[in-house]
């Protein structure tokens, strides 16, 4: 048989139940916000950033082509010599193009790796969501029932009209003194 419960304070159990309810009320919306933020991040990566860097790479490719064409024209022209400024413009356009290419590759890699990096964390969030929507409300209901039982028990066992319980008789000392 199970040992009897030794409840020291019904108020402490009630305070714990109230704290648990408060936690549920704040944790659920926070968890929903986290899920929404993950979705916004995915959309931002796959749509906004990916499209931006694809367009930017194309724009910088055109600028590089224009700078190379200007340098080529200057070299082919018999009337003037290619200037350092045109060569510098090509180097600058090439560096900008390569930087955009690096960024585009990074975004593509992030898009590709997003699920594998986020899935374990999303699984943990779903476990927490299950606990918040199923287990903890059951715990609150169970605590409420137990509080009702304990309150009823405490109210009937120690009602003001009942005489106080008598102390058990003391056994005499071994020395014979009363």
N, C-alpha and C positions, 0 to 999 in steps of 0.2 A: 504494500500500500504506500502511496506517496506521502511524504511528510507534509504536515499542515503548513500553510503559508503564515509568515509572521509579518503582517503589514504594520509598519510603524507609523505611516502617515498617508491617509487617503488624499490629503491636500497635495502631497508630492506627486502622487500618481495623476491627479487631475492637472497639475501644472505641466507634467510631462506630456499628457495628452494634448493640452492646449498648445504647447510648443511644437508638437508633431503636426497639428493642424496648420499652424502658422508656416511651418517649413513646407508643407504640401502646397499651400497657397502661393508661396514665392518660388518654389522650385519648378513647378509645372510651367509657368510662363517663361521662366529663364531657359528652360530646356527647349521650349518652342522657339524662342529667339535664337538659340544656338543653331537649331536645325534650319531656320530661315537664313541665317548668316552663311551657313555652309552652301545652301542652294544659291544665294546671291553671289558668293565667291566663284562657284562653278560657272554660272552664267557670265559673270564679269570676265573670267579667263577665256571661256570658249567663244564668246561672242564679241565682247568689247575689245579686249586686249589682242586677241588673235586677229581680228579684222583690222584693228588699228595698225599693227605692225606689218600686216600684209600690204596695206595701202601705203604705209610709210616706206617699206622696202621698194615698192614699185616707184614711188615718187623720187626716192633717192637714186634709183637705177636710172630714171630719166635725167636727173641732174648730172649724174656721172657720164652718161652718154653725151649730153650736151657739152660738158667740159672737155671730154675726149675729142669730140668733133671740132671744137674750137681750137684745141691744140693741134690736131691733125691739119686743119685748114691753115693755121699759121705756119706750120712746117712746110706745107705744100705750096704756099704762096711764094711767088718770086719777089713780091714787093716788100715783104717784111719778114722779120725773123721771129720765131716763137719766143715769147717773153717768159720770164720767170713767173710772172703772175698767172699765166695760163697753166703752166706746169704745177704751180702751187694749188690752183683751183681743182685740177684733176686729183692731186693727192688728197686734198680736203674732201672732195666728193667721194673718192674711193673709201676713205676712212669712215665717212658718215654711212655709206652703203654697207660696209662690213659691220659696223656697229648695229645697224638695223637688222642685218642678217643674224647676228648673234642673239639679239633680243627676240626675234621671231622664233629661232630655234629653242630658246629658253621657254617661251610661252607654249610652244608645241609640246615640249617635254613635260611642262607642268600639267598641261591638259591630259597628256597620256598617263602621267603618274598620279593624277588626282585621286582616282578611285582606289588605287592600291594603297595609297597613303592614308586616305580618309576612311576607307571601309572598316578597318579595325576600330577606329575611334567612333565611327557611326554605330557599330555593333554595340560598343559599350554604352553609347547614349540610348540605344533602344532598350538595352537591359535596364538602365536606370529609369527610362520612361515606363517600362512594364512594372517596375517596383513602385513607381509613383502613382500609377493608375490602378494597380491591382492590390499589391501587398500592403502598402501603407494605409490605404483606406480601410482595409480589413483590420489592420492593427488598431486603428482609431476606433472602429466599431467594437472590437473586442475589449479595448480599454474602457469604452463607454459602458458596455454591459457589466464588466467587472466592477467599475465604480458604482454603478447602480446597486449591484449585489452587496458590495462592501458597505455602502451608505445605508442600505436597508438593514443589513446585519448589525452595523454599529448603532443604528437608531433603535432596534428592538432589543439588543443585548444590553444596552446601557441607557435605557429610558429613565428619565428623572424620577418616575414613581417607583422604580425598582429599588430595593434596599441595596446598599453596596455589598459586594461579595465578602463573605467572612474569610478571615485569614485562617490558613490551616493550623491545627493545634501544633504547638512546639513539642518536641520530644525532650524529655529531661536529659540533662548532662550526665555523663558517666559518673561524675563525682557525687551524685545524689542531690545536688542543689537544685531547687525549683526554678 
